[in-house]
């Protein structure tokens, strides 16, 4: 083994994705390295650990095929940097930001550290301004606002990919033209990757979407870079170019599995279910890059998709994600089995920043009241359903029967909008049509002035439907 200021010939140990070698004085934690084997194939990695004598590098492509004597580790002198440019919009990139769509090479206008920098709390502006996703159950009940981080919790087999693609292509800020989506897919199959490509192309919005693709057969450790590359580009578009940027990340569970694989290779003491004890901190370094900066017109909003293993919302990844983010959208297996799309379970859903983005001057003055009324009636109907399983429906009053009818219509017509994309006005039309099925005196969450203006009795279940 020989050492130089920028190059190490020979390594001490190769374990899974890790290479251990003698440290040189100029090496730095987090530094990008280039690993060269006997066949001269280049691999890339990052310095993970340092002590007085040894350095540990994670090799993104793995260490298979390398040997101790012939391996050369070259130090680059800085962290992994992504070349960023507005010309990346409309392109398909791999997990490290390299074009894979057969298009022209991208000429970057800057190179940014993919690890990013936290927004100084002193200049962080409060998230505000409503983002219209085209999904009624989100727009009216759990509104997404600029600068928010709002995850979608799903289960295996549920249509989270379809919902993510719908939001990515249909979302917009009212009155704002410079709205773009950065989509990061981590550990997805080729079928899912092709679905995303086709969905973006057929929607006609490909020119305002950039797609980062890390496939299931790509290096697992590249999944640790994919969301960081996506967020780095998003920060450039938002805070340097003043755009409104939505970052959709799917699937965060695949990211967590890659992190656990790395921790196992490092022989770290495992935490809950084998995940590293710093899982919370690592996820926070991703999600907390969302936000707005005072005086800057741009914003960065994060919408992560998290698959709950065995539909367990207490699993470490969704559990910790819920602590870091500002609410959650939960998909329902029961609604999916009944053919409802999107199968959003309204009761456990929450957007903690909703009030900051809705109301007079942003959406409608009655937005909060209508949302509260729908929640209250739906919760009452769900409780009546449980009661019916015990005593049957013969013991229900006529009003209870109408609430049960409202509950079914709420799921099939309001939540279940099928392939349609609804504007906020269309969403309110459906909501008022459903509320018209109930006596006015039961709508206690809405003021008399609003009811005088908006409420009309609806006799037919399909009256007033839109989308």
PyMOL commands that set and color helices and strands:
alter all, ss='L'
color gray80, all
select helices_A, chain A and resi 86-88+136-139+160-170+190-203+206-208+220-240+252-265+272-274+279-287+309-311+316-324+333-337+354-357+367-391+393-395+398-415+424-435+440-442+448-454
alter helices_A, ss='H'
color red, helices_A
select strands_A, chain A and resi 2-3+7-9+13-15+18-22+32-36+42-50+54-59+72-75+81-84+92-94+110-113+124-125+128-132+144-146+151-154+172-173+179-188+209-215+244-250+291-293+299-307+327-330+350-351
alter strands_A, ss='S'
color yellow, strands_A
deselect
rebuild
show_as cartoon
